[in-house]
């Protein structure tokens, strides 16, 4: 049901643990999407995000699944295509996914990085 990490995770981007609304849906090979699911991020970086799985397919979600993603960052959403790289259970036994952005506009990635860095600077 869940992927087990082998060894320590390697992350190259600074992450923020602040929750942001996120919408996601499956993408098939033809690029068509399924129904949108809404949840919140567990963490966010310029390279990806992790979030609680909120859709009906959560029990069959696996590494390699492709998702269309909208992260709601004021004043407008950030759009990306992400690949599921990890499926895991959190401390509350909720099923979660970690995704890596594989397609994101440079200006959107920069917006995420600015928000994440500002959040890090504001926290004590």
C-alpha positions in Angstrom: 0.0 0.0 0.0 2.8 2.4 0.8 6.3 2.8 -0.7 9.0 2.3 1.8 11.9 4.8 1.6 15.3 3.2 1.2 17.9 5.2 3.0 17.7 8.9 3.8 15.8 11.3 1.6 17.9 13.8 -0.5 16.3 17.2 -0.8 17.9 20.1 -2.6 15.2 22.7 -1.9 14.3 24.6 1.3 10.8 23.5 2.4 8.1 25.2 4.3 5.8 23.3 6.6 3.0 25.8 6.3 -0.2 24.5 4.8 -1.5 25.9 1.6 -4.6 24.7 -0.3 -3.8 22.4 -3.1 -5.9 20.8 -5.9 -4.7 17.8 -7.8 -6.0 15.3 -10.3 -4.7 12.3 -12.2 -3.2 12.7 -15.7 -3.4 9.8 -18.1 -1.0 9.1 -21.0 -3.1 11.3 -23.3 -2.7 14.3 -21.0 -6.4 14.3 -19.9 -7.2 14.8 -16.3 -9.6 13.1 -13.9 -11.7 14.7 -11.2 -10.1 17.3 -8.9 -9.4 16.6 -5.3 -8.8 19.3 -2.7 -6.5 19.0 0.3 -3.6 21.0 1.9 0.1 20.8 1.7 2.1 19.2 4.5 5.2 20.9 3.1 6.1 22.9 0.0 9.3 23.7 -1.9 10.2 24.9 -5.4 10.9 21.3 -6.3 7.7 19.7 -5.1 5.2 19.2 -2.2 3.8 16.6 0.1 0.1 16.5 1.0 -2.6 14.3 2.5 -4.4 12.2 -0.1 -8.0 13.2 -0.3 -9.4 11.4 -3.4 -11.1 8.0 -3.8 -8.0 6.6 -5.5 -5.8 7.2 -2.5 -5.5 3.4 -1.7 -4.2 2.7 -5.2 -1.9 5.8 -5.5 1.7 4.8 -6.2 5.1 6.1 -7.2 5.2 7.2 -10.8 1.6 8.5 -10.9 1.4 11.8 -12.8 -0.8 14.6 -11.3 -1.9 18.0 -12.5 -1.5 20.3 -9.5 -2.7 23.8 -8.5 -1.2 25.3 -5.3 -3.2 28.3 -4.1 -0.7 31.0 -3.4 -2.2 34.5 -3.4 -2.8 36.4 -5.6 -3.2 33.5 -8.1 -2.7 29.7 -8.2 0.6 28.1 -9.2 0.2 25.3 -11.8 2.5 22.3 -12.2 2.7 18.7 -13.4 4.0 16.5 -10.7 5.2 12.8 -10.4 4.4 10.9 -7.2 7.8 9.9 -5.7 6.6 8.6 -2.4 3.4 7.4 -0.7 3.5 7.2 3.1 1.5 7.2 6.2 2.0 10.1 8.6 2.0 10.0 12.4 -1.9 10.1 12.4 -2.0 7.1 10.0 -3.2 9.4 7.1 -2.1 8.4 3.7 0.1 11.1 2.1 2.0 11.6 -1.2 5.2 13.3 -2.0 5.4 14.8 -5.5 8.3 16.2 -7.5 7.4 19.0 -10.0 8.4 17.8 -13.4 6.8 20.7 -15.3 6.4 24.2 -13.8 6.8 27.7 -15.3 10.0 29.3 -14.0 8.0 32.3 -12.7 5.7 29.9 -10.7 8.7 28.1 -9.3 10.2 31.4 -8.3 6.9 32.4 -6.6 6.9 29.2 -4.5 10.6 29.7 -3.6 9.9 33.3 -2.5 6.9 32.3 -0.4 8.8 29.4 1.2 11.9 31.6 2.0 9.8 34.4 3.4 8.0 31.9 5.6 11.3 30.6 6.8 12.5 34.1 7.7 9.4 35.0 9.5 9.5 31.9 11.8 11.5 32.2 15.0 
